[in-house]
Amino acid sequence: MKTIAFFFSVLITTISFAQKPADTPVWLALQKLEQDAGLLNGTLAVKAVNLSNGDVIIDHNSQRAMVPASIQKLLTTAAALETLGANYQFETKLMAEGDIEGGVIYGDVYVMPSGDPTIQSRYFMGEISSLDVMENALKKFEGFEGKLVLDASLYAPHATPRGWIWEDMGNYFGATPTPLMWNDNTLEMYLNSGQVGTRAMLSSKTKNVEGFDVDIQVKASSENRDNAWFFSAPNTDKIYATGTIPAHQTNYLVKASHPIPMQQFCIDLKRRLGWSETEFRIDHDYIKHPNVETVETLLSPPLYSIVRMTNENSINLYAESLALALDPAERFRSIEGGVEGIHQFLKEKRINQKGLVLKDGSGLSPLNRVTCETMIELLMQMQRADTKLEFENSLAVAGKSGTLRGSFGSLTDKMKAKSGTMAGVRNYAGYLANTNGDKIAFCVMINDYDEKHTSTIKQKLEELLLEITQE
């Protein structure tokens, strides 16, 4: 009886193995990746679907909820394009309250922001800056007798997404969104470094740190890279920096998030206009102003341009501003309201939300969770959307543009995707073109991998994606 039982056990095992597509090139490439030493304690999920015929090319752990990092921006940007429209523009208004007689404003000047992330942003610096436009508009007046007031009631007073960690918030990529975003809500710090192991010093070239308690504990290193980390919180005056920068540097640029960017805007505008004696205030409570006249309206670039910049360059601040724009509230918008807007979009498009946990719009929070299944359904849905081209054109091209400029060289002109990386996380989602010209929606998520094996994992991942294009 034991011999018969053993025979049937072997037979069942053999049949089960034969039924699995373990001998196809795609699955062999998947196994090669999953068996990499760097994934010994990690998790791999992948799904790819041929959009021409609906064939599932590969499906492995696609319903497992994983940390998405920046591929989560695809959810936010898709929702923004479809909800607000590709040509939507943010409007920032300069308004005068009171009487205007003989070219003199006898009242206050109000700045009414709309959450535009592009104002004075390095990503959209044209020949005429936002500051130039405001200066030209206000210099038409011969005098000004009131205060400069920034109406900040569009957002809740504290708009930092819940779930962001202390290590991220003080750095340029963790800048908190504000109703008026200014210079990407960053502070530029210039450091001078000496011999390896000595402490770097703040250079006199650094501007706009008056009033801040800046504690630089950054050391000089033999490594030729910026590994300086800033720690601060919104609306505080303490900025602490640690980590390393290369040795023997003069005016080495590092970037921190600005704890009070709206205050910096008021200071910069006053300085440009020569209003040194003019007081300013920032109103977080909404106050109705019936007797106001619009002096100037600043329009952002169209939304499709903002979305493209967001996805190609993975700009967290832009993604959070788009999430906030999805909060339907007229005042005191919150990230939570924006996240609910994303959920509502997914519900309307009947996209699977099982396992979905969203704490922000950018994917910066390590508490976010997304499945490959959700990503694939989103990518498929956006191929049927009115904003299909705007969405697809926002993705980086392998080996050519954005965050994929230096990656996946063998897939150049075959892969458009959004990348998502953080400590122990490496994800990609987007579209591939196969050898027949069919379009393939794909999502690969790798969590908790050993970063000492990054190069081999990237190589094996590229081999997997290349095999998918052969199907």
ZAMARGU-4260 file (C-alpha; in steps of 0.2 Angstrom, whole numbers, plus 5000, padded with zeros to 4 digits):
<rodrens>
0) 5000/5000/5000 | 5014/5012/5004 | 5022/5008/4987 | 5005/5013/4978 | 5003/5028/4988
5) 5021/5034/4984 | 5017/5031/4965 | 5001/5041/4965 | 5010/5055/4975 | 5024/5056/4962
10) 5011/5055/4948 | 5001/5070/4955 | 5017/5080/4958 | 5022/5077/4940 | 5006/5081/4933
15) 5005/5097/4944 | 5022/5102/4938 | 5018/5099/4920 | 5003/5110/4921 | 5013/5125/4927
20) 5021/5135/4913 | 5038/5133/4922 | 5047/5130/4906 | 5043/5145/4896 | 5056/5159/4894
25) 5045/5171/4904 | 5043/5160/4919 | 5061/5154/4918 | 5066/5173/4919 | 5054/5176/4933
30) 5062/5161/4943 | 5079/5167/4940 | 5074/5184/4947 | 5065/5177/4962 | 5080/5166/4966
35) 5092/5180/4967 | 5101/5181/4983 | 5094/5199/4986 | 5077/5192/4986 | 5080/5179/4999
40) 5069/5188/5012 | 5060/5199/4999 | 5044/5198/4989 | 5041/5199/4971 | 5024/5202/4962
45) 5022/5204/4943 | 5008/5204/4930 | 5008/5207/4912 | 4993/5208/4900 | 4993/5209/4881
50) 4980/5223/4878 | 4977/5218/4860 | 4970/5201/4864 | 4968/5201/4883 | 4980/5187/4886
55) 4988/5186/4903 | 5006/5184/4899 | 5012/5181/4917 | 5003/5183/4934 | 5013/5180/4950
60) 5007/5187/4967 | 4997/5200/4958 | 4984/5201/4972 | 4997/5204/4986 | 4997/5221/4993
65) 5014/5229/4993 | 5023/5246/4996 | 5021/5255/4979 | 5033/5269/4982 | 5032/5281/4967
70) 5022/5270/4955 | 5007/5276/4966 | 5009/5293/4957 | 5000/5284/4942 | 4984/5283/4952
75) 4985/5301/4957 | 4989/5308/4940 | 4976/5297/4931 | 4963/5303/4943 | 4968/5321/4941
80) 4968/5320/4922 | 4951/5311/4921 | 4943/5322/4935 | 4950/5339/4931 | 4953/5338/4913
85) 4970/5338/4903 | 4969/5357/4900 | 4964/5362/4918 | 4975/5376/4924 | 4978/5382/4942
90) 4974/5401/4945 | 4983/5412/4957 | 4975/5429/4959 | 4983/5446/4965 | 4968/5457/4972
95) 4967/5474/4979 | 4955/5477/4993 | 4949/5495/4996 | 4950/5511/4985 | 4962/5513/4971
100) 4963/5532/4967 | 4977/5541/4957 | 4986/5525/4955 | 4987/5522/4974 | 4980/5507/4983
105) 4972/5513/4999 | 4969/5495/5006 | 4977/5478/5007 | 4984/5468/4993 | 4978/5450/4993
110) 4986/5434/4986 | 4973/5421/4983 | 4982/5404/4979 | 4975/5389/4971 | 4988/5376/4976
115) 4998/5378/4960 | 5014/5369/4962 | 5023/5377/4947 | 5025/5395/4954 | 5043/5399/4953
120) 5047/5381/4951 | 5063/5375/4943 | 5054/5363/4932 | 5044/5377/4924 | 5056/5392/4923
125) 5053/5402/4907 | 5060/5418/4901 | 5048/5428/4913 | 5046/5420/4931 | 5031/5421/4942
130) 5040/5434/4952 | 5042/5445/4937 | 5024/5444/4933 | 5019/5449/4950 | 5031/5463/4951
135) 5025/5470/4934 | 5007/5469/4939 | 5010/5478/4956 | 5022/5491/4950 | 5009/5498/4939
140) 5003/5507/4955 | 5011/5522/4961 | 5008/5518/4980 | 5002/5506/4992 | 4995/5510/5009
145) 4990/5493/5016 | 4996/5476/5021 | 5001/5461/5010 | 4990/5447/5014 | 4991/5429/5008
150) 4974/5419/5010 | 4980/5402/5015 | 4962/5395/5018 | 4962/5384/5003 | 4971/5370/5013
155) 4969/5364/5031 | 4983/5373/5042 | 4993/5356/5043 | 4994/5348/5026 | 5008/5336/5029
160) 5002/5319/5023 | 5000/5307/5038 | 5012/5292/5037 | 5027/5302/5031 | 5043/5298/5041
165) 5054/5310/5050 | 5069/5306/5038 | 5060/5312/5023 | 5051/5327/5028 | 5066/5338/5030
170) 5073/5335/5013 | 5068/5343/4996 | 5058/5328/4991 | 5048/5328/5007 | 5042/5346/5006
175) 5025/5349/5013 | 5012/5355/5000 | 5005/5373/5004 | 4991/5383/4996 | 5005/5394/4988
180) 5020/5383/4984 | 5036/5393/4981 | 5052/5388/4973 | 5046/5370/4975 | 5045/5373/4994
185) 5064/5370/4996 | 5079/5379/5004 | 5095/5379/4995 | 5110/5376/5006 | 5128/5378/5001
190) 5141/5369/5011 | 5160/5370/5011 | 5169/5354/5016 | 5188/5350/5020 | 5197/5334/5024
195) 5188/5318/5026 | 5180/5316/5043 | 5179/5335/5046 | 5162/5344/5048 | 5156/5354/5034
200) 5151/5372/5036 | 5137/5383/5030 | 5143/5394/5016 | 5140/5413/5015 | 5131/5409/4998
205) 5117/5402/5007 | 5102/5414/5007 | 5085/5414/5016 | 5090/5406/5032 | 5088/5421/5043
210) 5077/5416/5058 | 5081/5398/5057 | 5092/5388/5070 | 5103/5378/5057 | 5113/5365/5065
215) 5125/5357/5052 | 5133/5341/5057 | 5137/5335/5039 | 5154/5327/5037 | 5166/5327/5023
220) 5168/5310/5014 | 5179/5301/5001 | 5162/5296/4992 | 5158/5308/4977 | 5140/5310/4981
225) 5127/5320/4991 | 5122/5310/5006 | 5117/5324/5017 | 5100/5322/5026 | 5090/5336/5033
230) 5078/5335/5048 | 5064/5348/5051 | 5045/5350/5052 | 5033/5362/5044 | 5031/5379/5053
235) 5046/5376/5064 | 5063/5386/5065 | 5075/5371/5068 | 5084/5363/5054 | 5097/5349/5058
240) 5108/5341/5045 | 5118/5325/5046 | 5126/5313/5033 | 5140/5317/5021 | 5146/5327/5006
245) 5162/5325/4996 | 5178/5332/5003 | 5186/5348/4998 | 5171/5356/4991 | 5166/5375/4990
250) 5148/5380/4989 | 5142/5362/4987 | 5123/5363/4984 | 5111/5353/4995 | 5092/5355/4996
255) 5081/5355/5011 | 5062/5357/5012 | 5057/5374/5018 | 5047/5374/5034 | 5038/5390/5030
260) 5038/5393/5011 | 5023/5405/5011 | 5032/5417/5023 | 5047/5416/5011 | 5036/5420/4996
265) 5030/5436/5006 | 5047/5441/5010 | 5053/5438/4992 | 5039/5448/4984 | 5042/5463/4997
270) 5060/5463/4993 | 5057/5463/4974 | 5045/5477/4975 | 5055/5487/4988 | 5041/5486/5001
275) 5053/5485/5015 | 5041/5494/5027 | 5025/5484/5022 | 5018/5472/5034 | 5012/5455/5029
280) 5001/5441/5036 | 4995/5424/5031 | 4977/5420/5034 | 4973/5402/5038 | 4955/5406/5042
285) 4944/5411/5027 | 4938/5429/5027 | 4926/5435/5014 | 4932/5450/5004 | 4917/5458/4995
290) 4926/5474/4989 | 4941/5467/4980 | 4947/5470/4962 | 4958/5458/4953 | 4975/5465/4948
295) 4983/5450/4940 | 4979/5431/4937 | 4993/5419/4935 | 4989/5403/4926 | 4999/5387/4928
300) 5004/5377/4913 | 4990/5365/4908 | 4987/5350/4918 | 4994/5338/4905 | 5011/5347/4907
305) 5011/5346/4925 | 5007/5327/4925 | 5021/5324/4913 | 5033/5333/4924 | 5026/5323/4939
310) 5028/5306/4932 | 5044/5308/4922 | 5053/5316/4936 | 5044/5308/4951 | 5040/5325/4959
315) 5032/5322/4976 | 5026/5340/4979 | 5017/5340/4962 | 5009/5324/4966 | 5002/5330/4983
320) 4996/5346/4975 | 4986/5335/4962 | 4979/5325/4976 | 4974/5340/4985 | 4965/5347/4970
325) 4954/5331/4970 | 4947/5336/4987 | 4930/5343/4982 | 4930/5355/4997 | 4930/5373/4993
330) 4941/5377/5008 | 4952/5368/5020 | 4957/5354/5009 | 4966/5340/5015 | 4977/5325/5009
335) 4963/5314/5016 | 4950/5323/5006 | 4961/5321/4990 | 4964/5302/4994 | 4945/5300/4995
340) 4944/5308/4978 | 4957/5295/4971 | 4946/5281/4979 | 4931/5289/4971 | 4939/5289/4954
345) 4944/5271/4955 | 4927/5266/4961 | 4919/5275/4946 | 4930/5266/4934 | 4927/5249/4943
350) 4945/5247/4946 | 4949/5233/4960 | 4953/5242/4976 | 4956/5226/4987 | 4972/5228/4997
355) 4973/5247/4993 | 4979/5258/5007 | 4983/5276/5002 | 4991/5289/5014 | 4996/5302/5002
360) 4996/5306/4983 | 5015/5303/4979 | 5019/5286/4987 | 5032/5293/4999 | 5024/5285/5014
365) 5030/5268/5018 | 5012/5264/5024 | 5004/5264/5007 | 4999/5248/4999 | 4995/5243/4981
370) 4993/5227/4971 | 4999/5223/4954 | 4981/5219/4950 | 4975/5237/4954 | 4989/5244/4943
375) 4986/5233/4928 | 4967/5238/4929 | 4972/5256/4930 | 4984/5255/4915 | 4970/5245/4905
380) 4957/5258/4910 | 4968/5273/4904 | 4970/5265/4887 | 4951/5268/4885 | 4951/5285/4893
385) 4949/5302/4885 | 4966/5307/4892 | 4974/5291/4885 | 4988/5300/4876 | 4992/5313/4889
390) 4993/5299/4902 | 5004/5288/4892 | 5015/5303/4886 | 5018/5307/4904 | 5028/5291/4907
395) 5047/5290/4906 | 5055/5281/4891 | 5067/5267/4895 | 5085/5273/4892 | 5080/5290/4886
400) 5070/5301/4898 | 5065/5305/4916 | 5069/5292/4930 | 5072/5279/4916 | 5085/5289/4907
405) 5099/5278/4913 | 5090/5261/4914 | 5084/5247/4903 | 5094/5251/4888 | 5089/5235/4879
410) 5071/5241/4880 | 5073/5258/4873 | 5058/5262/4862 | 5049/5247/4869 | 5045/5253/4887
415) 5036/5268/4894 | 5034/5267/4913 | 5034/5275/4930 | 5047/5269/4942 | 5045/5268/4961
420) 5060/5266/4973 | 5064/5268/4991 | 5074/5258/5004 | 5072/5240/4999 | 5058/5244/4986
425) 5060/5244/4967 | 5044/5244/4957 | 5039/5248/4939 | 5023/5250/4930 | 5018/5255/4912
430) 5018/5249/4895 | 5029/5237/4884 | 5028/5234/4865 | 5031/5217/4860 | 5039/5210/4844
435) 5022/5211/4835 | 5018/5229/4839 | 5005/5224/4853 | 5004/5234/4868 | 5007/5226/4885
440) 5002/5233/4902 | 5014/5227/4915 | 5018/5230/4934 | 5033/5223/4943 | 5034/5226/4962
445) 5049/5221/4972 | 5049/5224/4991 | 5061/5221/5005 | 5076/5216/4994 | 5094/5217/4999
450) 5101/5233/4991 | 5118/5225/4990 | 5111/5215/4976 | 5103/5230/4967 | 5114/5228/4951
455) 5110/5209/4948 | 5091/5212/4952 | 5090/5226/4940 | 5099/5215/4927 | 5087/5200/4930
460) 5072/5211/4930 | 5077/5218/4913 | 5079/5201/4906 | 5061/5197/4913 | 5054/5212/4904
465) 5063/5208/4888 | 5056/5191/4888 | 5038/5198/4891 | 5041/5208/4875 | 5044/5192/4865
470) 5027/5185/4869
</rodrens>
